[in-house]
Amino acid sequence: MRAVDGLKLPEEYRTLLRPGETETDFCGNAHHLPRFFYEISSWQEAHEIRLAPHFTLAELMLVDCREARLLVSQFPHYVPCAIVLLAKFLEDFRREVDAPVFISANGGYRSPAHQISGAKSIHAWGTAANIYRVGDTFLSDAKSIEKYRAIAASLGPAVFVRPFGSERVQTDDHLHIDLGFASLTPREWSEAS
């Protein structure tokens, strides 16, 4: 994979990706959006690149029509270099659960221009994943989400896994794992919504 400095991309990409710009998260903390990206030349390349033994790059960059048109309809695509850390964590999680792990569309990297949550979403850093299924278990109820949430959270202090529920910071149809806001407590997440 070829790493590129986002500040050297053509203007139309810089406008959408906002490399290195400061963004305030839901708690009012300032963070810099990713500046360095991997340049991906085609879907074939994305499917061939294994970030971890069981995860291809394509799985972590699949988005829908709510993504900015330029970023979804033509190549090259750009994904933050941090996506490698996310794949490593997901591989560790897969090993613990001893089953395949399925990432939702829009469940990996989303650009800051994506209409779902924009730059305030941890997905814009390439460090979050939404898992809808583990093995044969669809994560659509409290029991399954809480079971796998506990396993993911046990893998280390550098991860935040949303609890089951209906509040904004909770989830009821997938397991949300992120490596970026791990230091926030559930109360801080609640206050941020």
Secondary structure as GFF3:
##gff-version 3
##sequence-region A 1 193
A	DSSP	beta_strand	2	5	.	.	.	ID=ss1
A	DSSP	three_ten_helix	6	8	.	.	.	ID=ss2
A	DSSP	alpha_helix	11	17	.	.	.	ID=ss3
A	DSSP	beta_strand	22	24	.	.	.	ID=ss4
A	DSSP	beta_strand	30	32	.	.	.	ID=ss5
A	DSSP	beta_strand	36	40	.	.	.	ID=ss6
A	DSSP	alpha_helix	43	48	.	.	.	ID=ss7
A	DSSP	beta_strand	50	52	.	.	.	ID=ss8
A	DSSP	beta_strand	55	56	.	.	.	ID=ss9
A	DSSP	three_ten_helix	57	60	.	.	.	ID=ss10
A	DSSP	alpha_helix	69	73	.	.	.	ID=ss11
A	DSSP	beta_strand	77	80	.	.	.	ID=ss12
A	DSSP	alpha_helix	83	97	.	.	.	ID=ss13
A	DSSP	beta_strand	101	103	.	.	.	ID=ss14
A	DSSP	three_ten_helix	118	120	.	.	.	ID=ss15
A	DSSP	three_ten_helix	122	125	.	.	.	ID=ss16
A	DSSP	beta_strand	128	134	.	.	.	ID=ss17
A	DSSP	beta_strand	137	138	.	.	.	ID=ss18
A	DSSP	alpha_helix	142	153	.	.	.	ID=ss19
A	DSSP	beta_strand	160	161	.	.	.	ID=ss20
A	DSSP	beta_strand	175	178	.	.	.	ID=ss21
A	DSSP	alpha_helix	186	192	.	.	.	ID=ss22
###
